[in-house]
Each structure stands twice: as C-alpha cells, then as structure tokens.
C-alpha cells in the first residue's frame, strides 16, 4: 500500500524549508510551518525532482509504464501556486506529469493539511507504484501478516 503524508513542522534543520523521506511504500513530506508558502513550494519542487531522479517511482499510463527514463516525457511532479479550488490543493495527472495546484492564499500548514486528502484520492486511482529493494509496491492492500 502506498502512503504519502504531508506535515507542517517546526524542527527542520536551519535553512531547510522542505524535506522528503522515502521508505517502503511511504513518502513523508515535511514542510517548515513558519516559512512563507512560496518559499516552501520552491524548495519542495527541488526536493521532488531529486526524489523522481532516484528512479524508484513509476506511473502506469494506459498500457505504458512511465519512468524517469521515459524519452520525451520523463516522470515528474510539479507544485504550482495557482488556484484551481479555493482554500485547497488540486492534483491533475497526465502522462509523465503530475501537477499540484495550490491556492496561493493558503499558509504552509493549510497546504500540508489540504494535500493529505488530495494525495489519498490521487493514489486511489492505482496508477503509481514504487520499486523498493526489488519489490513492487502499489496501492493494493497489504496481505495480512500472520
């Protein structure tokens, strides 16, 4: 099962406005709660490019698997300060690109809070998977462990 969580925090290292940690089936996005949203989004775009460059994430688009190495449209995610939905974040997906539209009127805490339900809904579409230590992790429920 894939899980992506966003949280506004006050314990990032000095000068660090966003941090992404990846583990098996999980991404944790930590954002500086006190920083202006525009600065956080700028740093978040750098962090997400680094994550996508790790080549652990894939998109199933029709019958094609899109990756960081896909010619013409390498897999990417972009965060944009453009409102699609007031006081919220909106996720749109195309082949090789996920665009996250963020209401510029939000603060960093509001952005983090709006991303958790938006990301859960997005991942429910079942088009993304992670290659982790040779194992493919998708949005299927984990088998019961005995």
C-alpha positions, 0 to 999 in steps of 0.5 A, a space after each residue: 500500500 502506498 502512503 504519502 503524508 504531508 506535515 507542517 513542522 517546526 524542527 527542520 534543520 536551519 535553512 531547510 524549508 522542505 524535506 522528503 523521506 522515502 521508505 517502503 511504500 511511504 513518502 513523508 513530506 515535511 514542510 517548515 510551518 513558519 516559512 512563507 508558502 512560496 518559499 516552501 513550494 520552491 524548495 519542495 519542487 527541488 526536493 521532488 525532482 531529486 526524489 523522481 531522479 532516484 528512479 524508484 517511482 513509476 506511473 502506469 499510463 494506459 498500457 505504458 509504464 512511465 519512468 524517469 527514463 521515459 524519452 520525451 516525457 520523463 516522470 515528474 511532479 510539479 507544485 504550482 501556486 495557482 488556484 484551481 479550488 479555493 482554500 485547497 490543493 488540486 492534483 491533475 495527472 497526465 502522462 509523465 506529469 503530475 501537477 499540484 495546484 495550490 491556492 496561493 492564499 493558503 499558509 504552509 500548514 493549510 497546504 500540508 493539511 489540504 494535500 493529505 486528502 488530495 494525495 489519498 484520492 490521487 493514489 486511489 486511482 492505482 496508477 503509481 507504484 514504487 520499486 523498493 529493494 526489488 519489490 513492487 509496491 502499489 496501492 493494493 492492500 497489504 496481505 495480512 501478516 500472520 
